[in-house]
């Protein structure tokens, strides 16, 4: 019987039948999958039929908390959203923070499952055990910030927490995200899944406490964690003061800050224009997620010029995709672009990289002013960059409609060799680290179950030089298959499931991440995880996610990188001369598959699945004649 950390309840809302049900969370699922991404992927695999259209009523959304969410655990303010991704056709999993995740736990639920499709725009209103489906006609077409304000007024409750979509989700852009407060479940097009269901928002108000099973053990574990955070050389001295934009300085120093759609990495240093010192000039104040002492969210205000009044908290990835990737060095325009994406409900990374893709096509003459509505879509043109965002969100005829579903789909429509300029894996656009100068990081892009996703296996060993489990040469390829697997399983189990902030793992807890998670979760739940069992949870989830993708038709050919990284070298900077020759990548991928216990085609072996207790996947693979 679940005695703490979990509430033991799953809320299921069917928008077609208008039926609301509360189900018990099985204890074995809690033990085997922990929470967050684990719950979402387990239920996705079990409940979403093979081969469905991700924008059909048959897809489902799983909003999943972890056992630490809503407790007094520091930085455990996260929640995952899972569905079949309309952008990739694979597992779509995004993480969000802020206050909405804790509020869902306070309302009494470990997970919310949304299924079916409403005939009219609606929002779901959850107030503890009282759940209703209400008309959203007054906020359909409204941006995410105003939607939250209007619904709070409509419900006469300023304390509700709201997750909602903007016009991009309503228009079914496959880059649409879900916004709560100013946080985002940003990637894989999950906002379009909400839009396809005519679901504008989920409003939650909870007044319950989250129980802790063993107060003394939980307190001791929390004390150890807080001590590690305090002793970190990076967390409070640097990260708390600068937030993720500090990574601009790090990646420029390493020569892996992507420039001009990865065509000019290393050729210019963006530290002066987009780094910490420049960001400090626009700093307005810091923001916290629930129970977070770090406050890494750095609010920036544009005080003068053509973008005066723009207010947002762009993360490193927004600095890269609207800055270096597009050749733009105007920080004010990036703050404005970030604000626009949050308001309109667009993933900044996919949006920025799709614009960068279009800019390279324009530079090469594949697109012309006739295709871009008369806009000179050249690298470095900040006004052209920001003008694209609204066109994409509203699917405006012409360039907006062309780019609204990301670079892979746009390339398939454009043709003429444009495919090789789409910097994506499995349809998901690249994060802000050039893999030629960080090869385990790049291998994780290729093998992540969500596509090119830095947070599914962040190689802090290469990016920050942290020697855990040992030191690695970031330019070397040998040993990177095993490292990529280690990073993926560790991050899944210690951040995506409990659910905790991933920055902690990188900045403060890399040496004790698995032990810390075991101690914290055991204190909250009275489970008896060892550090090794925690990592095994991550391994189980990554194998189940792989099985879902195999079921949906993805193959070894999808575990790859764009041609540019195989054939073009970095021409300047501290990573000058680096590339990933195809034969080198093949060796890394083979090593990764071997480390995982998968066959040469990337199919988990029967022995591996048996060891992880995934007998249902064995049955599926037998039906598919993979064994």
DAKAQUI-V899483 format. One record per residue. N is the residue number from 0. RES is the residue in three letters. SS is DSSP state (h for helix, s for strand, l for the rest). PSI is psi in degrees with one decimal (none if undefined). Layout:
[[N | RES | SS | PSI] [N | RES | SS | PSI]]
//
This chain:
[[0 | UNK | l | 134.2] [1 | UNK | l | 128.8] [2 | UNK | l | -4.3] [3 | UNK | l | 162.3] [4 | UNK | l | -51.0] [5 | UNK | l | 151.0] [6 | UNK | l | -17.8] [7 | UNK | l | 14.8] [8 | UNK | s | 139.7] [9 | UNK | s | 127.7] [10 | UNK | s | 125.4] [11 | UNK | s | 125.4] [12 | UNK | s | 120.8] [13 | UNK | s | 114.6] [14 | UNK | l | -18.5] [15 | UNK | l | -50.1] [16 | UNK | l | -12.3] [17 | UNK | l | 18.5] [18 | UNK | l | 137.3] [19 | UNK | s | 130.5] [20 | UNK | s | 149.4] [21 | UNK | s | 126.8] [22 | UNK | s | 158.6] [23 | UNK | s | 138.5] [24 | UNK | l | 114.6] [25 | UNK | l | 134.5] [26 | UNK | h | -36.4] [27 | UNK | h | -36.5] [28 | UNK | h | -40.0] [29 | UNK | h | -43.3] [30 | UNK | h | -42.1] [31 | UNK | h | -28.1] [32 | UNK | h | -6.0] [33 | UNK | l | -52.5] [34 | UNK | l | -171.5] [35 | UNK | l | -123.3] [36 | UNK | h | -33.7] [37 | UNK | h | -48.0] [38 | UNK | h | -47.0] [39 | UNK | h | -44.9] [40 | UNK | h | -37.5] [41 | UNK | h | -48.5] [42 | UNK | h | -33.8] [43 | UNK | h | -48.7] [44 | UNK | h | -41.7] [45 | UNK | h | -32.6] [46 | UNK | h | -24.1] [47 | UNK | l | 120.3] [48 | UNK | l | 152.3] [49 | UNK | l | 136.4] [50 | UNK | l | 10.1] [51 | UNK | l | 155.8] [52 | UNK | l | 126.4] [53 | UNK | l | -19.0] [54 | UNK | l | 18.2] [55 | UNK | l | 168.4] [56 | UNK | l | -17.7] [57 | UNK | l | -20.4] [58 | UNK | l | 156.7] [59 | UNK | l | 155.3] [60 | UNK | s | 131.4] [61 | UNK | s | 110.0] [62 | UNK | s | 109.1] [63 | UNK | s | 128.9] [64 | UNK | l | 168.8] [65 | UNK | l | 173.8] [66 | UNK | l | -17.9] [67 | UNK | l | -15.7] [68 | UNK | l | 129.0] [69 | UNK | l | -6.5] [70 | UNK | l | -174.2] [71 | UNK | l | 8.4] [72 | UNK | l | 130.9] [73 | UNK | l | 139.0] [74 | UNK | l | 22.5] [75 | UNK | l | 50.6] [76 | UNK | l | 17.6] [77 | UNK | l | 163.2] [78 | UNK | s | 149.5] [79 | UNK | s | 151.4] [80 | UNK | s | 128.0] [81 | UNK | s | 140.6] [82 | UNK | s | 171.0] [83 | UNK | s | 127.7] [84 | UNK | l | 129.4] [85 | UNK | l | -15.2] [86 | UNK | l | -38.3] [87 | UNK | l | -24.2] [88 | UNK | l | 1.9] [89 | UNK | l | -169.3] [90 | UNK | s | 128.7] [91 | UNK | s | 114.1] [92 | UNK | s | 124.9] [93 | UNK | s | 152.1] [94 | UNK | s | 138.6] [95 | UNK | s | 158.7] [96 | UNK | l | -138.3] [97 | UNK | l | -135.2] [98 | UNK | l | -17.6] [99 | UNK | h | -44.1] [100 | UNK | h | -46.2] [101 | UNK | h | -36.8] [102 | UNK | h | -36.3] [103 | UNK | h | -38.9] [104 | UNK | h | -41.5] [105 | UNK | h | -29.0] [106 | UNK | l | -13.3] [107 | UNK | l | 15.1] [108 | UNK | l | 139.8] [109 | UNK | l | -26.7] [110 | UNK | s | 144.6] [111 | UNK | s | 125.6] [112 | UNK | s | 124.5] [113 | UNK | s | 125.1] [114 | UNK | s | 166.1] [115 | UNK | l | -165.9] [116 | UNK | l | 132.8] [117 | UNK | l | 148.7] [118 | UNK | l | -28.3] [119 | UNK | l | 160.0] [120 | UNK | l | 132.2] [121 | UNK | s | 166.8] [122 | UNK | s | 153.7] [123 | UNK | s | 129.9] [124 | UNK | s | 117.2] [125 | UNK | s | 117.5] [126 | UNK | s | 93.1] [127 | UNK | l | -123.6] [128 | UNK | l | -6.7] [129 | UNK | s | 115.9] [130 | UNK | s | 130.8] [131 | UNK | s | 157.9] [132 | UNK | s | 120.0] [133 | UNK | s | 158.3] [134 | UNK | s | 138.0] [135 | UNK | l | 21.2] [136 | UNK | l | -31.7] [137 | UNK | l | -19.1] [138 | UNK | l | 0.2] [139 | UNK | l | 127.1] [140 | UNK | l | -5.6] [141 | UNK | l | 147.2] [142 | UNK | l | 168.0] [143 | UNK | h | -36.3] [144 | UNK | h | -46.0] [145 | UNK | h | -33.3] [146 | UNK | h | -45.8] [147 | UNK | h | -41.1] [148 | UNK | h | -44.5] [149 | UNK | h | -43.7] [150 | UNK | h | -34.7] [151 | UNK | h | -40.8] [152 | UNK | h | -42.9] [153 | UNK | h | -36.5] [154 | UNK | l | -2.8] [155 | UNK | l | 42.3] [156 | UNK | l | 105.4] [157 | UNK | l | -4.4] [158 | UNK | l | -1.1] [159 | UNK | l | 154.7] [160 | UNK | s | 139.7] [161 | UNK | s | 132.5] [162 | UNK | s | 128.3] [163 | UNK | s | 170.3] [164 | UNK | l | 160.6] [165 | UNK | l | -166.4] [166 | UNK | h | -33.1] [167 | UNK | h | -40.9] [168 | UNK | h | -39.3] [169 | UNK | h | -36.1] [170 | UNK | l | 3.5] [171 | UNK | l | 32.7] [172 | UNK | l | 130.6] [173 | UNK | l | 4.1] [174 | UNK | l | 8.4] [175 | UNK | s | 144.2] [176 | UNK | l | 179.2] [177 | UNK | s | 127.6] [178 | UNK | s | 130.1] [179 | UNK | s | 129.4] [180 | UNK | l | -116.7] [181 | UNK | l | 15.7] [182 | UNK | s | 163.1] [183 | UNK | s | 134.9] [184 | UNK | s | 88.3] [185 | UNK | l | -33.0] [186 | UNK | l | 168.2] [187 | UNK | l | 8.2] [188 | UNK | l | 26.8] [189 | UNK | h | -22.4] [190 | UNK | h | -32.5] [191 | UNK | h | -32.3] [192 | UNK | h | -43.1] [193 | UNK | h | -45.4] [194 | UNK | h | -37.5] [195 | UNK | h | -21.0] [196 | UNK | l | 4.1] [197 | UNK | l | 33.5] [198 | UNK | s | 108.3] [199 | UNK | s | -38.5] [200 | UNK | s | 159.5] [201 | UNK | s | 121.9] [202 | UNK | s | 128.3] [203 | UNK | s | 136.9] [204 | UNK | s | 122.8] [205 | UNK | l | 147.3] [206 | UNK | l | 13.3] [207 | UNK | l | 162.7] [208 | UNK | l | 155.3] [209 | UNK | l | 117.0] [210 | UNK | l | 150.3] [211 | UNK | l | 128.8] [212 | UNK | l | -39.1] [213 | UNK | l | 92.0] [214 | UNK | h | -42.8] [215 | UNK | h | -46.0] [216 | UNK | h | -39.2] [217 | UNK | h | -43.0] [218 | UNK | h | -41.7] [219 | UNK | h | -42.7] [220 | UNK | h | -41.3] [221 | UNK | h | -38.7] [222 | UNK | h | -41.9] [223 | UNK | h | -41.2] [224 | UNK | h | -45.6] [225 | UNK | h | -35.0] [226 | UNK | h | -44.6] [227 | UNK | h | -38.8] [228 | UNK | h | -43.6] [229 | UNK | h | -35.4] [230 | UNK | h | -9.7] [231 | UNK | l | 136.1] [232 | UNK | l | -10.9] [233 | UNK | l | -34.1] [234 | UNK | h | -60.3] [235 | UNK | h | -41.5] [236 | UNK | h | -33.6] [237 | UNK | h | -57.0] [238 | UNK | h | -42.1] [239 | UNK | h | -29.6] [240 | UNK | h | -27.6] [241 | UNK | h | -20.0] [242 | UNK | h | -166.9] [243 | UNK | h | -21.9] [244 | UNK | h | -15.9] [245 | UNK | h | -21.7] [246 | UNK | h | -20.2] [247 | UNK | h | -45.6] [248 | UNK | h | -40.3] [249 | UNK | h | -48.4] [250 | UNK | h | -31.3] [251 | UNK | h | -41.0] [252 | UNK | h | -34.0] [253 | UNK | h | -7.2] [254 | UNK | l | 27.7] [255 | UNK | l | 13.7] [256 | UNK | l | 116.9] [257 | UNK | l | 136.4] [258 | UNK | l | 135.5] [259 | UNK | l | 61.6] [260 | UNK | l | 35.8] [261 | UNK | l | 11.5] [262 | UNK | l | -15.4] [263 | UNK | l | 28.2] [264 | UNK | l | 132.7] [265 | UNK | l | -11.0] [266 | UNK | l | -10.5] [267 | UNK | l | 149.8] [268 | UNK | l | 121.0] [269 | UNK | l | 8.4] [270 | UNK | h | -44.0] [271 | UNK | h | -36.1] [272 | UNK | h | -28.3] [273 | UNK | h | 1.8] [274 | UNK | l | -169.9] [275 | UNK | h | -46.7] [276 | UNK | h | -43.4] [277 | UNK | h | -39.9] [278 | UNK | h | -36.4] [279 | UNK | h | -27.4] [280 | UNK | h | -28.5] [281 | UNK | h | 1.4] [282 | UNK | s | 132.5] [283 | UNK | s | -38.6] [284 | UNK | s | 166.7] [285 | UNK | s | 149.7] [286 | UNK | s | 146.9] [287 | UNK | l | 147.5] [288 | UNK | l | 173.9] [289 | UNK | l | 127.7] [290 | UNK | l | 32.4] [291 | UNK | l | 119.5] [292 | UNK | l | -4.1] [293 | UNK | l | -41.7] [294 | UNK | l | 61.0] [295 | UNK | l | -15.5] [296 | UNK | s | 119.3] [297 | UNK | s | 102.9] [298 | UNK | s | 131.6] [299 | UNK | s | 139.1] [300 | UNK | s | 129.2] [301 | UNK | l | 120.1] [302 | UNK | l | -16.9] [303 | UNK | l | 170.9] [304 | UNK | l | -171.7] [305 | UNK | l | -16.5] [306 | UNK | l | 17.7] [307 | UNK | l | 134.9] [308 | UNK | l | -14.9] [309 | UNK | l | 134.3] [310 | UNK | s | 118.6] [311 | UNK | s | 176.7] [312 | UNK | l | 66.2] [313 | UNK | l | 132.1] [314 | UNK | l | 176.1] [315 | UNK | h | -44.0] [316 | UNK | h | -31.2] [317 | UNK | h | -35.3] [318 | UNK | h | -40.3] [319 | UNK | h | -50.1] [320 | UNK | h | -32.3] [321 | UNK | h | -7.3] [322 | UNK | l | -93.5] [323 | UNK | h | -44.6] [324 | UNK | h | -30.9] [325 | UNK | h | 0.4] [326 | UNK | l | 15.0] [327 | UNK | l | 133.0] [328 | UNK | l | 11.2] [329 | UNK | l | 103.3] [330 | UNK | h | -37.7] [331 | UNK | h | -41.2] [332 | UNK | h | -31.2] [333 | UNK | h | -39.9] [334 | UNK | h | -43.4] [335 | UNK | h | -42.9] [336 | UNK | h | -41.0] [337 | UNK | h | -43.4] [338 | UNK | h | -45.3] [339 | UNK | h | -45.2] [340 | UNK | h | -41.1] [341 | UNK | h | -43.1] [342 | UNK | h | -42.0] [343 | UNK | h | -10.7] [344 | UNK | l | 48.6] [345 | UNK | s | 142.5] [346 | UNK | l | 122.6] [347 | UNK | h | -37.7] [348 | UNK | h | -52.0] [349 | UNK | h | -38.1] [350 | UNK | h | -50.7] [351 | UNK | h | -41.9] [352 | UNK | h | -29.1] [353 | UNK | h | -36.9] [354 | UNK | h | -41.6] [355 | UNK | h | -40.8] [356 | UNK | h | -47.4] [357 | UNK | h | -35.4] [358 | UNK | h | -41.2] [359 | UNK | h | -38.1] [360 | UNK | h | -37.9] [361 | UNK | h | -43.8] [362 | UNK | h | -32.7] [363 | UNK | l | -0.1] [364 | UNK | l | 6.1] [365 | UNK | l | -36.3] [366 | UNK | l | 147.6] [367 | UNK | l | 176.6] [368 | UNK | l | -25.8] [369 | UNK | l | -34.4] [370 | UNK | l | -25.6] [371 | UNK | l | 21.0] [372 | UNK | l | 35.0] [373 | UNK | l | 4.7] [374 | UNK | l | 132.5] [375 | UNK | l | 90.9] [376 | UNK | l | 64.1] [377 | UNK | l | 152.8] [378 | UNK | l | 136.3] [379 | UNK | l | -8.8] [380 | UNK | l | 95.1] [381 | UNK | h | -34.3] [382 | UNK | h | -38.1] [383 | UNK | h | -40.6] [384 | UNK | h | -50.3] [385 | UNK | h | -31.5] [386 | UNK | h | -27.9] [387 | UNK | h | -29.6] [388 | UNK | h | -49.2] [389 | UNK | h | -39.0] [390 | UNK | h | -41.4] [391 | UNK | h | -46.3] [392 | UNK | h | -39.5] [393 | UNK | l | 5.7] [394 | UNK | l | 45.6] [395 | UNK | l | 142.1] [396 | UNK | l | 140.0] [397 | UNK | l | -126.1] [398 | UNK | h | -32.7] [399 | UNK | h | -48.2] [400 | UNK | h | -38.7] [401 | UNK | h | -39.4] [402 | UNK | h | -6.0] [403 | UNK | l | -19.6] [404 | UNK | l | 19.1] [405 | UNK | l | 171.5] [406 | UNK | h | -35.7] [407 | UNK | h | -46.3] [408 | UNK | h | -38.8] [409 | UNK | h | -43.2] [410 | UNK | h | -36.1] [411 | UNK | h | -27.0] [412 | UNK | h | -36.8] [413 | UNK | h | -44.8] [414 | UNK | l | -146.5] [415 | UNK | l | 36.2] [416 | UNK | l | 8.0] [417 | UNK | h | -20.8] [418 | UNK | h | -36.3] [419 | UNK | h | -9.7] [420 | UNK | h | 0.3] [421 | UNK | l | 107.8] [422 | UNK | l | 85.8] [423 | UNK | s | 157.4] [424 | UNK | s | 125.3] [425 | UNK | l | 17.4] [426 | UNK | l | -10.6] [427 | UNK | s | 125.9] [428 | UNK | s | 156.8] [429 | UNK | l | 146.7] [430 | UNK | l | -177.4] [431 | UNK | l | 48.4] [432 | UNK | l | 121.3] [433 | UNK | l | 118.1] [434 | UNK | h | -15.7] [435 | UNK | h | -23.9] [436 | UNK | h | 9.8] [437 | UNK | l | 85.6] [438 | UNK | h | -30.8] [439 | UNK | h | -37.4] [440 | UNK | h | -46.7] [441 | UNK | h | -37.6] [442 | UNK | h | -34.3] [443 | UNK | h | -37.0] [444 | UNK | h | -46.3] [445 | UNK | h | -33.1] [446 | UNK | h | -10.0] [447 | UNK | l | 141.7] [448 | UNK | l | -12.5] [449 | UNK | l | -7.0] [450 | UNK | l | -155.1] [451 | UNK | l | 88.0] [452 | UNK | l | 108.1] [453 | UNK | h | -27.1] [454 | UNK | h | -2.7] [455 | UNK | h | -3.2] [456 | UNK | l | 51.9] [457 | UNK | l | 120.4] [458 | UNK | l | 76.4] [459 | UNK | h | -20.4] [460 | UNK | h | -36.6] [461 | UNK | h | -39.2] [462 | UNK | h | -43.2] [463 | UNK | l | -2.3] [464 | UNK | l | 25.5] [465 | UNK | l | 119.2] [466 | UNK | l | 57.4] [467 | UNK | l | 126.4] [468 | UNK | l | -12.2] [469 | UNK | l | 174.2] [470 | UNK | l | 143.4] [471 | UNK | l | 142.9] [472 | UNK | l | 117.2] [473 | UNK | l | -20.8] [474 | UNK | l | -16.5] [475 | UNK | l | 154.6] [476 | UNK | l | -29.1] [477 | UNK | l | 134.3] [478 | UNK | l | -4.3] [479 | UNK | h | -21.0] [480 | UNK | h | -46.3] [481 | UNK | h | -38.9] [482 | UNK | h | -42.8] [483 | UNK | h | -43.3] [484 | UNK | h | -46.1] [485 | UNK | h | -46.0] [486 | UNK | h | -42.4] [487 | UNK | h | -47.1] [488 | UNK | h | -41.2] [489 | UNK | h | -46.0] [490 | UNK | h | -39.5] [491 | UNK | h | -47.8] [492 | UNK | h | -30.0] [493 | UNK | h | -15.0] [494 | UNK | h | -48.4] [495 | UNK | h | -18.2] [496 | UNK | l | -38.6] [497 | UNK | l | -32.9] [498 | UNK | l | 131.0] [499 | UNK | l | 167.0] [500 | UNK | l | 128.6] [501 | UNK | h | -25.0] [502 | UNK | h | -29.4] [503 | UNK | h | -43.1] [504 | UNK | h | -43.7] [505 | UNK | h | -40.7] [506 | UNK | h | -30.2] [507 | UNK | l | -28.5] [508 | UNK | l | 18.1] [509 | UNK | l | -32.1] [510 | UNK | l | -22.7] [511 | UNK | l | 20.1] [512 | UNK | h | -49.7] [513 | UNK | h | -41.9] [514 | UNK | h | -41.8] [515 | UNK | h | -45.5] [516 | UNK | h | -43.6] [517 | UNK | h | -48.3] [518 | UNK | h | -43.9] [519 | UNK | h | -46.9] [520 | UNK | h | -40.2] [521 | UNK | h | -41.2] [522 | UNK | h | -39.3] [523 | UNK | h | -34.8] [524 | UNK | h | -17.9] [525 | UNK | l | 21.5] [526 | UNK | l | 176.6] [527 | UNK | l | 44.4] [528 | UNK | l | 140.8] [529 | UNK | l | 168.7] [530 | UNK | h | -38.6] [531 | UNK | h | -37.6] [532 | UNK | h | -32.2] [533 | UNK | h | -48.5] [534 | UNK | h | -34.9] [535 | UNK | h | -32.7] [536 | UNK | h | -45.5] [537 | UNK | h | -41.3] [538 | UNK | h | -42.0] [539 | UNK | h | -44.1] [540 | UNK | h | -42.4] [541 | UNK | h | -34.1] [542 | UNK | h | -38.4] [543 | UNK | h | -39.6] [544 | UNK | h | -40.4] [545 | UNK | h | -41.4] [546 | UNK | h | -39.3] [547 | UNK | h | -45.8] [548 | UNK | h | -39.2] [549 | UNK | h | -43.9] [550 | UNK | h | -34.4] [551 | UNK | l | 5.1] [552 | UNK | l | 4.1] [553 | UNK | l | 145.5] [554 | UNK | l | -175.7] [555 | UNK | h | -33.7] [556 | UNK | h | -21.9] [557 | UNK | h | -15.2] [558 | UNK | l | 72.8] [559 | UNK | l | -177.4] [560 | UNK | l | 161.0] [561 | UNK | l | 150.5] [562 | UNK | h | -34.3] [563 | UNK | h | -38.8] [564 | UNK | h | -18.9] [565 | UNK | h | -32.4] [566 | UNK | h | -17.6] [567 | UNK | l | 136.1] [568 | UNK | l | 154.5] [569 | UNK | l | 125.5] [570 | UNK | l | -15.1] [571 | UNK | l | 173.2] [572 | UNK | l | -172.4] [573 | UNK | l | -9.0] [574 | UNK | l | 20.6] [575 | UNK | l | 136.2] [576 | UNK | l | -4.9] [577 | UNK | l | 140.1] [578 | UNK | l | -177.6] [579 | UNK | l | 84.8] [580 | UNK | l | 145.8] [581 | UNK | h | -39.0] [582 | UNK | h | -33.7] [583 | UNK | h | -42.4] [584 | UNK | h | -41.6] [585 | UNK | h | -41.0] [586 | UNK | h | -42.0] [587 | UNK | h | -42.4] [588 | UNK | h | -41.6] [589 | UNK | h | -42.4] [590 | UNK | h | -39.7] [591 | UNK | h | -48.3] [592 | UNK | h | -41.7] [593 | UNK | h | -43.0] [594 | UNK | h | -34.9] [595 | UNK | h | -14.9] [596 | UNK | l | 34.3] [597 | UNK | s | 158.8] [598 | UNK | l | -178.4] [599 | UNK | l | -17.0] [600 | UNK | l | 3.0] [601 | UNK | l | 22.2] [602 | UNK | l | 123.9] [603 | UNK | s | 132.7] [604 | UNK | l | 160.5] [605 | UNK | h | -39.6] [606 | UNK | h | -42.1] [607 | UNK | h | -43.9] [608 | UNK | h | -38.0] [609 | UNK | h | -40.9] [610 | UNK | h | -25.7] [611 | UNK | l | 1.1] [612 | UNK | l | 28.2] [613 | UNK | l | 56.3] [614 | UNK | h | -30.1] [615 | UNK | h | -31.6] [616 | UNK | h | -37.9] [617 | UNK | h | -44.1] [618 | UNK | h | -42.5] [619 | UNK | h | -46.7] [620 | UNK | h | -30.8] [621 | UNK | h | -41.6] [622 | UNK | h | -35.6] [623 | UNK | l | -0.8] [624 | UNK | l | 37.5] [625 | UNK | l | -14.1] [626 | UNK | l | none]]
//
